[in-house]
Amino acid sequence: MPNKSRSAGHVPFRTCIICRKKTEQRSLLGFFILGNEVIFDVNRMVNNRKKYVCHQVECLNHLDKWMSKYLKKTGSSQRRTKQM
């Protein structure tokens, strides 16, 4: 008897924030940002909105540069809302 569940066989795909390559979620490193720190969810137990990065050395090396741009972008938007 075939499995009629909607999620049977579903494999979620996510995009690496550095190289923009779409890959299966389980083959990427998931992380979230808390304050000014990157926290990797190695055991995939945190229920939080995550960003994903490849295991490739090039992507991991560019994560610091991405992080500084991300903090600058989000910090400037927060300042604008406080002034209004």
PDB file of N, CA, C and O in Angstrom:
ATOM      1  N   MET A   1       0.842  -1.175   0.000  1.00  0.00           N
ATOM      2  CA  MET A   1       0.000   0.000   0.000  1.00  0.00           C
ATOM      3  C   MET A   1       0.888   1.240   0.000  1.00  0.00           C
ATOM      4  O   MET A   1       1.738   1.371   0.880  1.00  0.00           O
ATOM      5  N   PRO A   2       0.722   2.155  -0.957  1.00  0.00           N
ATOM      6  CA  PRO A   2       1.567   3.344  -1.023  1.00  0.00           C
ATOM      7  C   PRO A   2       1.276   4.319   0.111  1.00  0.00           C
ATOM      8  O   PRO A   2       0.151   4.404   0.602  1.00  0.00           O
ATOM      9  N   ASN A   3       2.287   5.039   0.509  1.00  0.00           N
ATOM     10  CA  ASN A   3       2.155   6.039   1.546  1.00  0.00           C
ATOM     11  C   ASN A   3       1.565   7.305   0.928  1.00  0.00           C
ATOM     12  O   ASN A   3       2.154   7.887   0.017  1.00  0.00           O
ATOM     13  N   LYS A   4       0.418   7.726   1.416  1.00  0.00           N
ATOM     14  CA  LYS A   4      -0.265   8.880   0.839  1.00  0.00           C
ATOM     15  C   LYS A   4      -0.027  10.158   1.626  1.00  0.00           C
ATOM     16  O   LYS A   4      -0.692  11.166   1.389  1.00  0.00           O
ATOM     17  N   SER A   5       0.900  10.126   2.546  1.00  0.00           N
ATOM     18  CA  SER A   5       1.214  11.313   3.320  1.00  0.00           C
ATOM     19  C   SER A   5       1.829  12.372   2.404  1.00  0.00           C
ATOM     20  O   SER A   5       2.623  12.055   1.519  1.00  0.00           O
ATOM     21  N   ARG A   6       1.462  13.604   2.623  1.00  0.00           N
ATOM     22  CA  ARG A   6       1.970  14.685   1.777  1.00  0.00           C
ATOM     23  C   ARG A   6       3.469  14.901   1.943  1.00  0.00           C
ATOM     24  O   ARG A   6       4.147  15.295   0.994  1.00  0.00           O
ATOM     25  N   SER A   7       3.986  14.648   3.129  1.00  0.00           N
ATOM     26  CA  SER A   7       5.399  14.919   3.380  1.00  0.00           C
ATOM     27  C   SER A   7       6.296  13.698   3.181  1.00  0.00           C
ATOM     28  O   SER A   7       7.507  13.790   3.383  1.00  0.00           O
ATOM     29  N   ALA A   8       5.738  12.582   2.798  1.00  0.00           N
ATOM     30  CA  ALA A   8       6.545  11.379   2.600  1.00  0.00           C
ATOM     31  C   ALA A   8       7.501  11.593   1.438  1.00  0.00           C
ATOM     32  O   ALA A   8       7.074  11.911   0.328  1.00  0.00           O
ATOM     33  N   GLY A   9       8.777  11.421   1.686  1.00  0.00           N
ATOM     34  CA  GLY A   9       9.785  11.575   0.648  1.00  0.00           C
ATOM     35  C   GLY A   9      10.195  13.011   0.374  1.00  0.00           C
ATOM     36  O   GLY A   9      11.003  13.256  -0.521  1.00  0.00           O
ATOM     37  N   HIS A  10       9.664  13.955   1.116  1.00  0.00           N
ATOM     38  CA  HIS A  10      10.009  15.360   0.901  1.00  0.00           C
ATOM     39  C   HIS A  10      11.401  15.658   1.452  1.00  0.00           C
ATOM     40  O   HIS A  10      11.713  15.309   2.590  1.00  0.00           O
ATOM     41  N   VAL A  11      12.226  16.300   0.644  1.00  0.00           N
ATOM     42  CA  VAL A  11      13.566  16.701   1.063  1.00  0.00           C
ATOM     43  C   VAL A  11      13.648  18.220   0.948  1.00  0.00           C
ATOM     44  O   VAL A  11      13.609  18.752  -0.161  1.00  0.00           O
ATOM     45  N   PRO A  12      13.764  18.940   2.090  1.00  0.00           N
ATOM     46  CA  PRO A  12      13.826  20.397   2.007  1.00  0.00           C
ATOM     47  C   PRO A  12      15.156  20.878   1.434  1.00  0.00           C
ATOM     48  O   PRO A  12      16.213  20.339   1.761  1.00  0.00           O
ATOM     49  N   PHE A  13      15.096  21.886   0.584  1.00  0.00           N
ATOM     50  CA  PHE A  13      16.274  22.509   0.005  1.00  0.00           C
ATOM     51  C   PHE A  13      16.423  23.906   0.578  1.00  0.00           C
ATOM     52  O   PHE A  13      15.433  24.596   0.821  1.00  0.00           O
ATOM     53  N   ARG A  14      17.667  24.323   0.793  1.00  0.00           N
ATOM     54  CA  ARG A  14      17.975  25.662   1.267  1.00  0.00           C
ATOM     55  C   ARG A  14      19.098  26.227   0.408  1.00  0.00           C
ATOM     56  O   ARG A  14      19.781  25.487  -0.301  1.00  0.00           O
ATOM     57  N   THR A  15      19.283  27.540   0.476  1.00  0.00           N
ATOM     58  CA  THR A  15      20.290  28.226  -0.329  1.00  0.00           C
ATOM     59  C   THR A  15      21.419  28.714   0.561  1.00  0.00           C
ATOM     60  O   THR A  15      21.173  29.301   1.615  1.00  0.00           O
ATOM     61  N   CYS A  16      22.645  28.475   0.147  1.00  0.00           N
ATOM     62  CA  CYS A  16      23.816  28.995   0.858  1.00  0.00           C
ATOM     63  C   CYS A  16      23.827  30.514   0.698  1.00  0.00           C
ATOM     64  O   CYS A  16      23.654  31.022  -0.410  1.00  0.00           O
ATOM     65  N   ILE A  17      24.029  31.235   1.792  1.00  0.00           N
ATOM     66  CA  ILE A  17      23.996  32.692   1.732  1.00  0.00           C
ATOM     67  C   ILE A  17      25.207  33.282   1.024  1.00  0.00           C
ATOM     68  O   ILE A  17      25.174  34.446   0.624  1.00  0.00           O
ATOM     69  N   ILE A  18      26.270  32.510   0.860  1.00  0.00           N
ATOM     70  CA  ILE A  18      27.486  33.010   0.222  1.00  0.00           C
ATOM     71  C   ILE A  18      27.495  32.710  -1.274  1.00  0.00           C
ATOM     72  O   ILE A  18      27.570  33.634  -2.084  1.00  0.00           O
ATOM     73  N   CYS A  19      27.420  31.446  -1.651  1.00  0.00           N
ATOM     74  CA  CYS A  19      27.530  31.074  -3.070  1.00  0.00           C
ATOM     75  C   CYS A  19      26.179  30.979  -3.770  1.00  0.00           C
ATOM     76  O   CYS A  19      26.129  30.832  -4.992  1.00  0.00           O
ATOM     77  N   ARG A  20      25.069  31.060  -3.008  1.00  0.00           N
ATOM     78  CA  ARG A  20      23.706  31.022  -3.533  1.00  0.00           C
ATOM     79  C   ARG A  20      23.343  29.695  -4.203  1.00  0.00           C
ATOM     80  O   ARG A  20      22.418  29.647  -5.014  1.00  0.00           O
ATOM     81  N   LYS A  21      24.060  28.623  -3.872  1.00  0.00           N
ATOM     82  CA  LYS A  21      23.789  27.307  -4.436  1.00  0.00           C
ATOM     83  C   LYS A  21      22.698  26.621  -3.613  1.00  0.00           C
ATOM     84  O   LYS A  21      22.778  26.590  -2.385  1.00  0.00           O
ATOM     85  N   LYS A  22      21.687  26.073  -4.276  1.00  0.00           N
ATOM     86  CA  LYS A  22      20.615  25.356  -3.580  1.00  0.00           C
ATOM     87  C   LYS A  22      21.049  23.918  -3.345  1.00  0.00           C
ATOM     88  O   LYS A  22      21.495  23.232  -4.264  1.00  0.00           O
ATOM     89  N   THR A  23      20.911  23.468  -2.092  1.00  0.00           N
ATOM     90  CA  THR A  23      21.351  22.140  -1.685  1.00  0.00           C
ATOM     91  C   THR A  23      20.364  21.602  -0.655  1.00  0.00           C
ATOM     92  O   THR A  23      19.576  22.352  -0.078  1.00  0.00           O
ATOM     93  N   GLU A  24      20.422  20.302  -0.438  1.00  0.00           N
ATOM     94  CA  GLU A  24      19.585  19.709   0.603  1.00  0.00           C
ATOM     95  C   GLU A  24      19.933  20.331   1.952  1.00  0.00           C
ATOM     96  O   GLU A  24      21.099  20.598   2.241  1.00  0.00           O
ATOM     97  N   GLN A  25      18.925  20.553   2.761  1.00  0.00           N
ATOM     98  CA  GLN A  25      19.111  21.224   4.041  1.00  0.00           C
ATOM     99  C   GLN A  25      20.087  20.489   4.951  1.00  0.00           C
ATOM    100  O   GLN A  25      20.876  21.125   5.650  1.00  0.00           O
ATOM    101  N   ARG A  26      20.047  19.164   4.952  1.00  0.00           N
ATOM    102  CA  ARG A  26      20.901  18.406   5.866  1.00  0.00           C
ATOM    103  C   ARG A  26      22.383  18.467   5.500  1.00  0.00           C
ATOM    104  O   ARG A  26      23.231  18.114   6.321  1.00  0.00           O
ATOM    105  N   SER A  27      22.710  18.905   4.289  1.00  0.00           N
ATOM    106  CA  SER A  27      24.116  18.997   3.898  1.00  0.00           C
ATOM    107  C   SER A  27      24.681  20.403   4.085  1.00  0.00           C
ATOM    108  O   SER A  27      25.823  20.658   3.704  1.00  0.00           O
ATOM    109  N   LEU A  28      23.905  21.316   4.662  1.00  0.00           N
ATOM    110  CA  LEU A  28      24.371  22.675   4.926  1.00  0.00           C
ATOM    111  C   LEU A  28      24.510  22.902   6.427  1.00  0.00           C
ATOM    112  O   LEU A  28      23.917  22.184   7.232  1.00  0.00           O
ATOM    113  N   LEU A  29      25.294  23.900   6.791  1.00  0.00           N
ATOM    114  CA  LEU A  29      25.425  24.295   8.192  1.00  0.00           C
ATOM    115  C   LEU A  29      24.399  25.377   8.479  1.00  0.00           C
ATOM    116  O   LEU A  29      24.428  26.446   7.869  1.00  0.00           O
ATOM    117  N   GLY A  30      23.497  25.101   9.402  1.00  0.00           N
ATOM    118  CA  GLY A  30      22.489  26.086   9.779  1.00  0.00           C
ATOM    119  C   GLY A  30      22.991  26.918  10.949  1.00  0.00           C
ATOM    120  O   GLY A  30      23.620  26.399  11.870  1.00  0.00           O
ATOM    121  N   PHE A  31      22.704  28.214  10.902  1.00  0.00           N
ATOM    122  CA  PHE A  31      23.099  29.097  12.005  1.00  0.00           C
ATOM    123  C   PHE A  31      22.095  30.218  12.140  1.00  0.00           C
ATOM    124  O   PHE A  31      21.311  30.487  11.230  1.00  0.00           O
ATOM    125  N   PHE A  32      22.131  30.870  13.290  1.00  0.00           N
ATOM    126  CA  PHE A  32      21.343  32.066  13.504  1.00  0.00           C
ATOM    127  C   PHE A  32      22.212  33.081  14.212  1.00  0.00           C
ATOM    128  O   PHE A  32      23.288  32.753  14.714  1.00  0.00           O
ATOM    129  N   ILE A  33      21.745  34.311  14.250  1.00  0.00           N
ATOM    130  CA  ILE A  33      22.539  35.401  14.813  1.00  0.00           C
ATOM    131  C   ILE A  33      21.874  35.849  16.102  1.00  0.00           C
ATOM    132  O   ILE A  33      20.690  36.181  16.126  1.00  0.00           O
ATOM    133  N   LEU A  34      22.653  35.852  17.167  1.00  0.00           N
ATOM    134  CA  LEU A  34      22.184  36.283  18.470  1.00  0.00           C
ATOM    135  C   LEU A  34      23.088  37.411  18.925  1.00  0.00           C
ATOM    136  O   LEU A  34      24.260  37.187  19.231  1.00  0.00           O
ATOM    137  N   GLY A  35      22.563  38.595  18.971  1.00  0.00           N
ATOM    138  CA  GLY A  35      23.398  39.758  19.272  1.00  0.00           C
ATOM    139  C   GLY A  35      24.317  40.018  18.102  1.00  0.00           C
ATOM    140  O   GLY A  35      23.850  40.279  16.993  1.00  0.00           O
ATOM    141  N   ASN A  36      25.614  39.952  18.326  1.00  0.00           N
ATOM    142  CA  ASN A  36      26.604  40.111  17.264  1.00  0.00           C
ATOM    143  C   ASN A  36      27.360  38.823  17.005  1.00  0.00           C
ATOM    144  O   ASN A  36      28.451  38.852  16.437  1.00  0.00           O
ATOM    145  N   GLU A  37      26.800  37.694  17.411  1.00  0.00           N
ATOM    146  CA  GLU A  37      27.502  36.425  17.277  1.00  0.00           C
ATOM    147  C   GLU A  37      26.757  35.453  16.373  1.00  0.00           C
ATOM    148  O   GLU A  37      25.527  35.434  16.332  1.00  0.00           O
ATOM    149  N   VAL A  38      27.523  34.652  15.655  1.00  0.00           N
ATOM    150  CA  VAL A  38      26.982  33.570  14.842  1.00  0.00           C
ATOM    151  C   VAL A  38      26.944  32.318  15.699  1.00  0.00           C
ATOM    152  O   VAL A  38      27.959  31.915  16.267  1.00  0.00           O
ATOM    153  N   ILE A  39      25.770  31.702  15.794  1.00  0.00           N
ATOM    154  CA  ILE A  39      25.623  30.489  16.587  1.00  0.00           C
ATOM    155  C   ILE A  39      25.166  29.377  15.653  1.00  0.00           C
ATOM    156  O   ILE A  39      24.069  29.427  15.097  1.00  0.00           O
ATOM    157  N   PHE A  40      26.028  28.367  15.488  1.00  0.00           N
ATOM    158  CA  PHE A  40      25.712  27.237  14.623  1.00  0.00           C
ATOM    159  C   PHE A  40      24.837  26.249  15.372  1.00  0.00           C
ATOM    160  O   PHE A  40      25.102  25.930  16.531  1.00  0.00           O
ATOM    161  N   ASP A  41      23.805  25.771  14.718  1.00  0.00           N
ATOM    162  CA  ASP A  41      22.887  24.786  15.286  1.00  0.00           C
ATOM    163  C   ASP A  41      23.293  23.413  14.758  1.00  0.00           C
ATOM    164  O   ASP A  41      22.690  22.896  13.817  1.00  0.00           O
ATOM    165  N   VAL A  42      24.311  22.833  15.368  1.00  0.00           N
ATOM    166  CA  VAL A  42      24.890  21.576  14.893  1.00  0.00           C
ATOM    167  C   VAL A  42      23.905  20.423  15.044  1.00  0.00           C
ATOM    168  O   VAL A  42      23.799  19.583  14.150  1.00  0.00           O
ATOM    169  N   ASN A  43      23.191  20.369  16.148  1.00  0.00           N
ATOM    170  CA  ASN A  43      22.265  19.269  16.405  1.00  0.00           C
ATOM    171  C   ASN A  43      20.874  19.511  15.831  1.00  0.00           C
ATOM    172  O   ASN A  43      19.995  18.661  15.973  1.00  0.00           O
ATOM    173  N   ARG A  44      20.664  20.641  15.194  1.00  0.00           N
ATOM    174  CA  ARG A  44      19.384  21.004  14.576  1.00  0.00           C
ATOM    175  C   ARG A  44      18.231  20.914  15.566  1.00  0.00           C
ATOM    176  O   ARG A  44      17.189  20.327  15.275  1.00  0.00           O
ATOM    177  N   MET A  45      18.432  21.501  16.735  1.00  0.00           N
ATOM    178  CA  MET A  45      17.411  21.425  17.766  1.00  0.00           C
ATOM    179  C   MET A  45      16.768  22.768  18.077  1.00  0.00           C
ATOM    180  O   MET A  45      15.743  22.807  18.758  1.00  0.00           O
ATOM    181  N   VAL A  46      17.330  23.856  17.605  1.00  0.00           N
ATOM    182  CA  VAL A  46      16.807  25.185  17.918  1.00  0.00           C
ATOM    183  C   VAL A  46      15.712  25.536  16.914  1.00  0.00           C
ATOM    184  O   VAL A  46      15.924  25.480  15.703  1.00  0.00           O
ATOM    185  N   ASN A  47      14.552  25.895  17.427  1.00  0.00           N
ATOM    186  CA  ASN A  47      13.451  26.323  16.557  1.00  0.00           C
ATOM    187  C   ASN A  47      13.552  27.833  16.393  1.00  0.00           C
ATOM    188  O   ASN A  47      12.944  28.601  17.139  1.00  0.00           O
ATOM    189  N   ASN A  48      14.327  28.236  15.408  1.00  0.00           N
ATOM    190  CA  ASN A  48      14.576  29.643  15.153  1.00  0.00           C
ATOM    191  C   ASN A  48      14.790  29.806  13.658  1.00  0.00           C
ATOM    192  O   ASN A  48      15.178  28.851  12.985  1.00  0.00           O
ATOM    193  N   ARG A  49      14.547  30.987  13.132  1.00  0.00           N
ATOM    194  CA  ARG A  49      14.804  31.254  11.714  1.00  0.00           C
ATOM    195  C   ARG A  49      16.306  31.172  11.494  1.00  0.00           C
ATOM    196  O   ARG A  49      17.077  31.870  12.152  1.00  0.00           O
ATOM    197  N   LYS A  50      16.716  30.313  10.565  1.00  0.00           N
ATOM    198  CA  LYS A  50      18.146  30.093  10.353  1.00  0.00           C
ATOM    199  C   LYS A  50      18.574  30.545   8.980  1.00  0.00           C
ATOM    200  O   LYS A  50      17.764  30.692   8.065  1.00  0.00           O
ATOM    201  N   LYS A  51      19.850  30.760   8.862  1.00  0.00           N
ATOM    202  CA  LYS A  51      20.512  31.002   7.591  1.00  0.00           C
ATOM    203  C   LYS A  51      21.434  29.809   7.380  1.00  0.00           C
ATOM    204  O   LYS A  51      21.789  29.120   8.337  1.00  0.00           O
ATOM    205  N   TYR A  52      21.820  29.562   6.140  1.00  0.00           N
ATOM    206  CA  TYR A  52      22.590  28.362   5.840  1.00  0.00           C
ATOM    207  C   TYR A  52      23.822  28.699   5.032  1.00  0.00           C
ATOM    208  O   TYR A  52      23.817  29.618   4.213  1.00  0.00           O
ATOM    209  N   VAL A  53      24.887  27.935   5.275  1.00  0.00           N
ATOM    210  CA  VAL A  53      26.142  28.106   4.560  1.00  0.00           C
ATOM    211  C   VAL A  53      26.697  26.726   4.220  1.00  0.00           C
ATOM    212  O   VAL A  53      26.506  25.767   4.967  1.00  0.00           O
ATOM    213  N   CYS A  54      27.399  26.636   3.063  1.00  0.00           N
ATOM    214  CA  CYS A  54      27.995  25.379   2.610  1.00  0.00           C
ATOM    215  C   CYS A  54      29.156  24.961   3.511  1.00  0.00           C
ATOM    216  O   CYS A  54      29.649  25.751   4.317  1.00  0.00           O
ATOM    217  N   HIS A  55      29.575  23.729   3.363  1.00  0.00           N
ATOM    218  CA  HIS A  55      30.762  23.234   4.049  1.00  0.00           C
ATOM    219  C   HIS A  55      32.031  23.608   3.298  1.00  0.00           C
ATOM    220  O   HIS A  55      33.130  23.332   3.779  1.00  0.00           O
ATOM    221  N   GLN A  56      31.905  24.228   2.134  1.00  0.00           N
ATOM    222  CA  GLN A  56      33.074  24.576   1.327  1.00  0.00           C
ATOM    223  C   GLN A  56      33.909  25.630   2.046  1.00  0.00           C
ATOM    224  O   GLN A  56      33.376  26.523   2.705  1.00  0.00           O
ATOM    225  N   VAL A  57      35.227  25.510   1.906  1.00  0.00           N
ATOM    226  CA  VAL A  57      36.153  26.414   2.583  1.00  0.00           C
ATOM    227  C   VAL A  57      35.937  27.856   2.134  1.00  0.00           C
ATOM    228  O   VAL A  57      36.010  28.773   2.952  1.00  0.00           O
ATOM    229  N   GLU A  58      35.672  28.068   0.842  1.00  0.00           N
ATOM    230  CA  GLU A  58      35.483  29.425   0.328  1.00  0.00           C
ATOM    231  C   GLU A  58      34.282  30.098   0.994  1.00  0.00           C
ATOM    232  O   GLU A  58      34.344  31.270   1.367  1.00  0.00           O
ATOM    233  N   CYS A  59      33.201  29.352   1.137  1.00  0.00           N
ATOM    234  CA  CYS A  59      32.001  29.923   1.756  1.00  0.00           C
ATOM    235  C   CYS A  59      32.231  30.222   3.236  1.00  0.00           C
ATOM    236  O   CYS A  59      31.808  31.266   3.733  1.00  0.00           O
ATOM    237  N   LEU A  60      32.893  29.319   3.931  1.00  0.00           N
ATOM    238  CA  LEU A  60      33.161  29.545   5.353  1.00  0.00           C
ATOM    239  C   LEU A  60      34.117  30.709   5.564  1.00  0.00           C
ATOM    240  O   LEU A  60      33.993  31.440   6.547  1.00  0.00           O
ATOM    241  N   ASN A  61      35.074  30.892   4.649  1.00  0.00           N
ATOM    242  CA  ASN A  61      36.004  32.020   4.763  1.00  0.00           C
ATOM    243  C   ASN A  61      35.309  33.356   4.545  1.00  0.00           C
ATOM    244  O   ASN A  61      35.713  34.360   5.132  1.00  0.00           O
ATOM    245  N   HIS A  62      34.277  33.389   3.720  1.00  0.00           N
ATOM    246  CA  HIS A  62      33.578  34.639   3.428  1.00  0.00           C
ATOM    247  C   HIS A  62      32.473  34.953   4.433  1.00  0.00           C
ATOM    248  O   HIS A  62      31.822  35.993   4.331  1.00  0.00           O
ATOM    249  N   LEU A  63      32.258  34.071   5.394  1.00  0.00           N
ATOM    250  CA  LEU A  63      31.188  34.274   6.367  1.00  0.00           C
ATOM    251  C   LEU A  63      31.432  35.518   7.232  1.00  0.00           C
ATOM    252  O   LEU A  63      30.481  36.220   7.573  1.00  0.00           O
ATOM    253  N   ASP A  64      32.687  35.798   7.591  1.00  0.00           N
ATOM    254  CA  ASP A  64      32.981  37.001   8.385  1.00  0.00           C
ATOM    255  C   ASP A  64      32.621  38.272   7.628  1.00  0.00           C
ATOM    256  O   ASP A  64      32.042  39.198   8.196  1.00  0.00           O
ATOM    257  N   LYS A  65      32.965  38.313   6.351  1.00  0.00           N
ATOM    258  CA  LYS A  65      32.660  39.484   5.536  1.00  0.00           C
ATOM    259  C   LYS A  65      31.146  39.657   5.411  1.00  0.00           C
ATOM    260  O   LYS A  65      30.633  40.770   5.521  1.00  0.00           O
ATOM    261  N   TRP A  66      30.436  38.554   5.181  1.00  0.00           N
ATOM    262  CA  TRP A  66      28.980  38.608   5.092  1.00  0.00           C
ATOM    263  C   TRP A  66      28.385  39.103   6.405  1.00  0.00           C
ATOM    264  O   TRP A  66      27.454  39.909   6.408  1.00  0.00           O
ATOM    265  N   MET A  67      28.929  38.615   7.525  1.00  0.00           N
ATOM    266  CA  MET A  67      28.413  38.976   8.844  1.00  0.00           C
ATOM    267  C   MET A  67      28.553  40.475   9.094  1.00  0.00           C
ATOM    268  O   MET A  67      27.630  41.102   9.613  1.00  0.00           O
ATOM    269  N   SER A  68      29.689  41.054   8.734  1.00  0.00           N
ATOM    270  CA  SER A  68      29.881  42.492   8.953  1.00  0.00           C
ATOM    271  C   SER A  68      28.898  43.307   8.104  1.00  0.00           C
ATOM    272  O   SER A  68      28.365  44.313   8.572  1.00  0.00           O
ATOM    273  N   LYS A  69      28.658  42.880   6.869  1.00  0.00           N
ATOM    274  CA  LYS A  69      27.675  43.569   6.021  1.00  0.00           C
ATOM    275  C   LYS A  69      26.269  43.419   6.597  1.00  0.00           C
ATOM    276  O   LYS A  69      25.491  44.373   6.605  1.00  0.00           O
ATOM    277  N   TYR A  70      25.950  42.227   7.075  1.00  0.00           N
ATOM    278  CA  TYR A  70      24.619  41.964   7.631  1.00  0.00           C
ATOM    279  C   TYR A  70      24.380  42.820   8.873  1.00  0.00           C
ATOM    280  O   TYR A  70      23.311  43.414   9.014  1.00  0.00           O
ATOM    281  N   LEU A  71      25.349  42.889   9.764  1.00  0.00           N
ATOM    282  CA  LEU A  71      25.184  43.684  10.981  1.00  0.00           C
ATOM    283  C   LEU A  71      25.080  45.168  10.669  1.00  0.00           C
ATOM    284  O   LEU A  71      24.320  45.893  11.312  1.00  0.00           O
ATOM    285  N   LYS A  72      25.842  45.618   9.683  1.00  0.00           N
ATOM    286  CA  LYS A  72      25.775  47.021   9.287  1.00  0.00           C
ATOM    287  C   LYS A  72      24.388  47.340   8.727  1.00  0.00           C
ATOM    288  O   LYS A  72      23.814  48.386   9.028  1.00  0.00           O
ATOM    289  N   LYS A  73      23.859  46.428   7.911  1.00  0.00           N
ATOM    290  CA  LYS A  73      22.547  46.632   7.296  1.00  0.00           C
ATOM    291  C   LYS A  73      21.440  46.616   8.343  1.00  0.00           C
ATOM    292  O   LYS A  73      20.579  47.496   8.333  1.00  0.00           O
ATOM    293  N   THR A  74      21.443  45.654   9.231  1.00  0.00           N
ATOM    294  CA  THR A  74      20.386  45.562  10.230  1.00  0.00           C
ATOM    295  C   THR A  74      20.532  46.630  11.300  1.00  0.00           C
ATOM    296  O   THR A  74      19.529  47.098  11.839  1.00  0.00           O
ATOM    297  N   GLY A  75      21.740  47.019  11.614  1.00  0.00           N
ATOM    298  CA  GLY A  75      21.962  48.075  12.592  1.00  0.00           C
ATOM    299  C   GLY A  75      21.468  49.415  12.103  1.00  0.00           C
ATOM    300  O   GLY A  75      20.910  50.187  12.883  1.00  0.00           O
ATOM    301  N   SER A  76      21.661  49.711  10.827  1.00  0.00           N
ATOM    302  CA  SER A  76      21.215  50.989  10.286  1.00  0.00           C
ATOM    303  C   SER A  76      19.695  51.052  10.211  1.00  0.00           C
ATOM    304  O   SER A  76      19.124  52.125  10.408  1.00  0.00           O
ATOM    305  N   SER A  77      19.023  49.940   9.933  1.00  0.00           N
ATOM    306  CA  SER A  77      17.559  49.952   9.869  1.00  0.00           C
ATOM    307  C   SER A  77      16.962  50.114  11.265  1.00  0.00           C
ATOM    308  O   SER A  77      15.904  50.726  11.416  1.00  0.00           O
ATOM    309  N   GLN A  78      17.626  49.574  12.286  1.00  0.00           N
ATOM    310  CA  GLN A  78      17.125  49.720  13.651  1.00  0.00           C
ATOM    311  C   GLN A  78      17.265  51.162  14.115  1.00  0.00           C
ATOM    312  O   GLN A  78      16.385  51.680  14.803  1.00  0.00           O
ATOM    313  N   ARG A  79      18.365  51.817  13.743  1.00  0.00           N
ATOM    314  CA  ARG A  79      18.553  53.211  14.139  1.00  0.00           C
ATOM    315  C   ARG A  79      17.491  54.104  13.519  1.00  0.00           C
ATOM    316  O   ARG A  79      17.010  55.032  14.170  1.00  0.00           O
ATOM    317  N   ARG A  80      17.115  53.838  12.266  1.00  0.00           N
ATOM    318  CA  ARG A  80      16.112  54.648  11.596  1.00  0.00           C
ATOM    319  C   ARG A  80      14.767  54.546  12.292  1.00  0.00           C
ATOM    320  O   ARG A  80      14.076  55.554  12.441  1.00  0.00           O
ATOM    321  N   THR A  81      14.384  53.368  12.716  1.00  0.00           N
ATOM    322  CA  THR A  81      13.082  53.225  13.359  1.00  0.00           C
ATOM    323  C   THR A  81      13.058  53.869  14.742  1.00  0.00           C
ATOM    324  O   THR A  81      12.006  54.327  15.188  1.00  0.00           O
ATOM    325  N   LYS A  82      14.193  53.910  15.424  1.00  0.00           N
ATOM    326  CA  LYS A  82      14.235  54.537  16.748  1.00  0.00           C
ATOM    327  C   LYS A  82      14.110  56.050  16.645  1.00  0.00           C
ATOM    328  O   LYS A  82      13.561  56.679  17.550  1.00  0.00           O
ATOM    329  N   GLN A  83      14.602  56.646  15.572  1.00  0.00           N
ATOM    330  CA  GLN A  83      14.557  58.103  15.437  1.00  0.00           C
ATOM    331  C   GLN A  83      13.166  58.608  15.097  1.00  0.00           C
ATOM    332  O   GLN A  83      12.842  59.754  15.410  1.00  0.00           O
ATOM    333  N   MET A  84      12.336  57.793  14.468  1.00  0.00           N
ATOM    334  CA  MET A  84      11.003  58.237  14.046  1.00  0.00           C
ATOM    335  C   MET A  84      10.051  58.370  15.169  1.00  0.00           C
ATOM    336  O   MET A  84       8.894  58.736  14.958  1.00  0.00           O
TER     337      MET A  84
END
